Amino acid sequence: MDDLWNALHNTYNSASGREVDLSELDPLPTLKERDWPPFSALELTDALASCSSRSSPGPDHIMWVHLKVILESHKAIQILLDLANACIRVGHWPKHFKDSISVIIPKPGKPSYSTPKSFKPIVLLNTIGKLIEKMISNRLQFNMIKFDLVHPNQVGGVRQRSTEDAGLFLTHLVRTGWAKGKKTSVVALDIAQFFPSLNHAMLLAILRKQGFSSVVTKFFASYLVDRFTAYMWGLFRSGPRQADIRVGQGSALSPVLSALYIAPVMKLYHMNPVSLKMSLLSFVDDGTVAAQSKSLDENIETLKEAYTLLLSLFVALGLVLEHSKTEYFIFDRSHSDYSPPLDLGYAPYTSDNPLKPNLYWRYLGFYFDRKLLFHEHVRFYSTKALSSVKAMKMLGSSTRGLPPREKRLLYRSCVLPIATYGYRLWFFDGARCKKALSSLKTMQRKAAIWITGAFSTSPTGGVESLAGLIPVHLHLQKMAGRANY
Amino acid sequence: MNCLRFNTWAVTLTFTQECGTLTSHIEIAADLDLEWTQPSNPGPTFISHNEDLRPSVIDLMFHQISDSARSRTNRDPDWKGPADHIPLTTSVILDSVIKGVTRRSITRGSDAEKAFINNLRTGVPAITVGTLNTPADIDRVAQALADVFSTVWDEHSKEVCITKHSQPWWDDECTSLLSQYKTEKLEESWLAFRRTVKAAKRKFFDSRIEDIALLNKCPWDLMEWVKQRKLPACEAI
């Protein structure tokens, strides 16, 4: 058993001792230091209201439901506020909040589970500590948007920016390129063990650069060190171990801190002359470089140049790119299926084994195809929605179980958003999407029959209107109309 | 362990030199931390019904190397009966107590949980904060909070044993009726127990459905019910 804990511990702390180069940040301007006003009671209740009552409790066994009841009293709220404000003011994070349990969960869909890398640690922290972290994270989010700390092309871990924005940016780029007669090639990068690799010294330097108050930097210096975690695998549990180099996955601060960590890479990249020819897009740890030109061969040269530049930036930040997971894809609407292989120059994709584009490219949950038809994407999501409609059948039949009103609510709130994920990429004025719509129609028909309890051969339009559902194409039109402003 | 046939059944300590196959078997066993133990009364273990064939030794017994000194292996010709193999018996040392996996928990929606929440409600506001100007002060308040949580938890949680037979719908009534049946051994009490189980199941699943549909609105949770059963992470490897 000890061997297992050691193997896990070493994998998740593999980044310790990695060199970082703080001078790399010098070209960036240092922002003016901003104040950090004390937390208000509203911030605390807001942070608490957004917590799921079902999430797993940490080592203190207190669930959010319990905390919500406790914090009905003003006295308790005041105690927590005093504690949170004192933590920032004094620059100290109590030891009790630093203890955690890392539950080892298998990553779904791996062919083999023989290495620790096919498992991810989810950190369970003490509930009060988590609440304060949430409040801090909300503040940081606000700062990020208000003071423009992140590049517009950086999506993920940032409020008001979703994966759909990233997808739209990419499709827009490709389509405008086509209009100018340019073809687009993209390379997607993968950062190995992103969350555990964030370097503390670097993070503090970045926070200082970004104009956070010195008390906040001091607080984070205390927050990040001397952390202990116990690993848990099924019902087995190890003793506490020191886990310094990492922002734990599962803590509310980890997405924000990682977004702030990546921000300088984006800014430094856009200061480099290479960026004039290429666009860089990043979503937490998924980066994408897109090159555009009249010929695909020309794209390859620019891509290689950008890849080398990014690699040097990431290494300076103590991050490691996993070359084996790098993907390459071509957007081209001509009839030719010419796709030159990309010789990345890093193992395993060298001249003997160059990188070749696949039929589909899965990025942020979108299935991109060469001609941006999105048939595969819609097929995937309507199948997913259909399977959930079928699973919902066990919730009620025409005689027993849920009443139709609830069934409709369930369908509208839980199934439709899944089925229409990323619709803005393929549904717009003048788009040809007859094929995509037909598979969504089938799915909605099944749901309408389940809601009304009608016979299986009833006409689609009739059941839909009885169930109070808008036909799919009109529903999409409505949503697209609302999205434009 | 049914292993090999000898030409001679004069099994002595010298036979290992005679038979290469056995030596290789012993080596393989040694890789697995096992050791061959000779019966205390050596002799043939296979006597064919065909009287023309000679008896032979084809059954071998292996033990863990650490245990082999303590354990005794015996050949019991009296227990052979009509079979052609002679049974071998041995003693294996077991750990005195086999522990189940236990952990402390509070059942959701139980009286214990209500008392737990009530105690927290009075306990947390009673903490004295005072001035918070040094790291030690912060540690003190955080520790006070932690102490309240852990004492209340210890007071109300109880040890539960986790087995693969644990059912989510099982409730206290089922337990009492099952123990009643175990003492009385009457058919009526068995029927009463079955009725309660059925009612408990129906109550549990109805409340789950209501929960999912009206309260948290995630029918994705239900996918677990229809999906292919997955092995727990530690068994899947």
Interface residues (C-beta under 8 A of the other chain):
Chain A: S53 R54 D60 H61 I62 H66 V69 I70 E72 S73 K75 A76 Q78 I79 D82 L83 N85 A86 C87 R89 V90 H92 P94 K95 H96 F97 I104 I105 P106 Y113 S114 F119 N126 I128 S222 W233 G234 L235 F236 S387 S388 K390 A391 M392 M394 L395 G396 G401 L402 E406 K407 L409 L410 S413 C414 V415
Chain B: V101 R103 I106 F116 I117 L120 R121 V124 P125 I127 V129 L132 N133 T134 P135 D137 I138 D139 V141 A142 Q143 L145 A146 F149 S150 W153 S157 I162 I209 I212 A213 L214 N216 K217 C218 P219 W220 L222 M223 W225 V226 P232 A233 C234 A236 I237
